[in-house]
């Protein structure tokens, strides 16, 4: 164990321990010489001394000196590096805000259902996990950089406005860049994951979803996809002359399943609480460990007190007095 001390000069007091030990040895020699002078005839010893504790008489003093050394070390405020779980992580929410998400085949709409699912997700992940938001339609945009403020995340989603087209590949690439900018307490990017919520396949964009998923795999960032909608999805569009056009927008989960599989994530067809917890539980398995300094003064103080009690108890048992 590597120790460091906040008050290292206090360790100079440890010099008193060997000095006390030397003084004890000299005192013992003087006592034995005195006893020999008083009781010159060895034959008289049994009549004077009932039972000698022998070498055991030194044990309480040794424990006492050890207790002093431990307490002095604790007074110097020792710190030790401990290996602890690195619970820092990043999750980027990639949310489809294309017009097809206005379909009402999922109550009340696909987009509202996505918002409700994300809100539940925000409630199950610890505060140590930073969450960012990327929205996408015909283009992708970071609307909330990774943050521990859940209200910022919710507000960014509440202000999202739908648009035409669906560019899943660009959204994944932008989510990867956003996650890579996060730094943990050790200066390195913490483990990251992407939660992609959409209703179908890509319609625009130069980066294909499969190519983006392979990039995520190479970066060690799994993508968990939630496919919303049914084959019966319909949206309406106002036309010139007061007419209304009904446009079929069937959900297409195939692309999302491919993205999840290629990236090492998992695809869900519903956003249940268990599914959302799965995202973080899988992420938790990838959390590493980091060595952090921690003050252990209390441990030294506790050990010193126990040694003092042990010294007193043993001395009382052997001599019926304290050392």
N, C-alpha and C positions, 0 to 999 in steps of 0.2 A: 504494500500500500504506500503510495507516494503522499507524504504529508507536507503541508506548508502551514506557516503560522502567521497570524495577523499581528501578534505581539511577540516577535522572536526574542527580544531582550529579556523577557520573563523567564526564558529557559536557563539564564545564568543562575537562577535559584537552584537549579538541579545540582550545582556544585556542593550545596549543603548536604546532599544525601550521602556521597562518599565520605565527607568529613564527619558526618554523624556516625557512619559505620565504623570509621577508624576510632572515633572517640569511644564507641561501645566496646570495641575489641580491647582498647587500653584499659577501660574501666573493668572489664571482666578479668583481665590479667591482674590488676591491682586487687580486685576482690579476692581472687584465688590466693594471692600471696598473703593477704591479710588473714584469710581463713587458716592457711598453713601455719602462720605464726601463732595464732591464738590456740589452735588445737594441734600442738606439736606431735602428740602421740596418735597415730592412725587408729589405734585400738579404741580410742574414745569416740571416733566419728559415728559409729552406729548408735551410740547412746544420745547423740546430739541431733543428728539428721535422720529423720525417719525414712524418706525415700527421695532420691535425687532424680529430677526430670531428665538428666543427661543432656543430649544434644537438642532435645525438644524445646529446651528453654530459649534457644536462639530463634525458633520459628516465629513467634509473635512479633519479635523485633524486626525480623526480616520482612514480614508482611507489612508492618507499620512503615518501614522505610520505602517499600514498594508503593504503598498508598500515597505517601508524600510525593514521590516521583510522578505518579499518575496525576495527582491533583495539580501539581505545578505545571505539568504538560498541558492539562486542560485549561489552566489560567492563561496560557499563551495563545488561546483561541485557535486550535488546530483545524485545518481543512484537509479533506481527502477527496480524491477524484473517484466518483462512483459511476458505475455503468447503469444508466436509466433508460427506460423506453422513450424513444423519440416520437412523441405523439403529435408532432407538427405535421400537417398535411394540407394539400390544396385540392379543392374540387371546383372545376369550371362547369357551370351550367350552360349548355348550348341549347337555346330554345328557338324552335321554329315559330316565326310570326308571319308566315305566308298567309295569303287570303284563305287558303283551304282550311286553315285552322279555325275559321269562323263557322265551319259546318256544325250542325246541331245533332249529329248522330251520337255524340257523347254529351250528356247533359252537364251544364247548359250549352256549352260549346267545347270544341276540342281545346281551344286556347285557355278557356277558363279551367278546364280539367287539368291542363298542364300546370297552371298557376297553383291550383290546389295541391297537386302532387308535390311540387317544389316547396310549397309552404310546409307540408308535412316533413319533407326531407330536412329542411332547415331546423326543424324541432328535434330531430334525432341525432344530428351530428354535434360533437362537442365544440365548445368555443375555440379550442385550439386549432380547429380546422378552418382555414381561410376559404371563402367561397367567392368566386367571380362569376360574371354573367356575360355571355356572348349571345346576341340575338341575330337571327338571319332570315332573310327572305331572298330578294334578288342579289343582295350583298350582305356580308356579315360585319358586325360592329361590336366592339367591347363597350358595353353600357355600364359595367361595374367591374373595376379591377378587383383582384382577390382581396377580400377584407374579412375581418371578424365581426363587423357590424351587420347584423342580419336585417336591420331596417333599411340600410342602403340597398341591399340585394332586393328586398321586397319592393321598394320604391322604383328601382330601375325596371322591374318587370311590370309594375302597374302603369308605367308611362310608355310602354312599348306600343307601337302602332303597326298594324299589319301592312304588308306590301306584296307585290307580285313576285312569283318565282321562288325557287328553293335551292340554295347553294350550300349543300351539306359539307362538301369537301373544303370550301373556304372557311366555313365555321369551325371545323375541326382544326385546321391549320392555325387559325387565329387563337383558338383556345389553347393550343400547345404553346404558342409564343407567350400568351398571357401567363400560363403556369410557370414557364421557364424563368420569368422575371422575379418570382418569389424567392426570398432567401430565408432560411431558418436561423435559429440561434447560433448555429455553427458556421454560418456563412454559405452553406450549400443549399441547393433547391431541395425542399422536402418532397416526399412521395406525393404524386398527383394522380388524379383520375378525372375523366370527363363524363358528365351525365347528359346525354343527348336526348332531347324530347322532340319528336316530330311525328308527322302522319304519313310520310311517303318518301318517294324517290327524288333524286336530284333532277331539277329541270334546267338550271343555268349554272355557269361557273366553269373555269378552266381546270380546276383541280377535282379529280374524281374522288368520290367517297372512299373507294378502295385504296387509292394511292395515299390519301390522307390517313387512313386507318393503319397502313403499313408504317407510315412515319411515326404514328403514335406508338406502335409496337416497338419500333427501334428506340424510341425515347423512354420506354418503360412506363407509358401512360395508358392504362386500359380505358376503353370507352364502354360505358353502360348505356344502352339505348332503351327508351320507352316509346313504343309505337302506340299512338292514339288514333282512334277512328275505326270505322267499319267499311265494308264495301259499298254501303248505301249512302255515303256522305254526299250532301248537296249544298251548294251555296247559291245565292241569288245575286244578280247584277242588274242595275238600272240601265236601260237603253234609251236612246233618243225617242221621243214621242210618248213617253210614259210607260213603255213596255218594260217587262221584267224578264230577264233570262235566267233560267235555272241551269247551273253547271254542275255536272257530276264530278265529285272529287273523292273517288274511292281510296281508302287508306292502302298503302303498299308497304308492309313491314319487311319485305325481302331485303331491301338495301340496308336497313338498320340491323338486320340479323347478320349480314355479311360484315358490316363495320365492326360490330361487337366481336364476332368470331376472329377476324383478322387482327384486331388490336389486343386480344387477350381478355376482353371484358365479357359481358353477358347481356343478352337481349330479353326484354320483358314486353309482354303484350298488354299488361295492365300495370298501373302504378299503385299497387297496394302498399300498405305500411311495411309489410315483410320484405317486399321487393326493394323498397327504398333503403331499409336498414341493411340489406344485403350489399348495397354499394359501399357503405362505410365499413361493414364488417370485413369485406374482402380487402378494402384499402388498409384496414388495421393490420392484416396479416403481413403487409409489406412494410410496415413501420420498422425502422431500424433501431439501433441503440447508439447512444452517445455518452461519452464520459464527461461529467460535469462536476466541478468542485462543490463540496457541501461541508458546512461547518459541523464538526463532531464533538464540540465542547461538552455537550450534555452527556455523551457516552463516556468521556473521560471522568467527568464529575461523578457520574453514577458508579463507575468502576472503583474510583477512589473511595467513595463512601462505603461501598461493600467491603473493600479491603480493610478499612478502618474497623468496621464492625467485626470482621473475621478475626483481626488481630486482638481486639478486646475480648471476644468470646473465647478464643483459645488461651489467652493469658489468664482469664478468670478460671478456666477449667483446670489449667496446670498449676497455677500459683494462688488462686483465689484473690487475685489483684490484677489491676490493669498494668500493661507494660510501661 
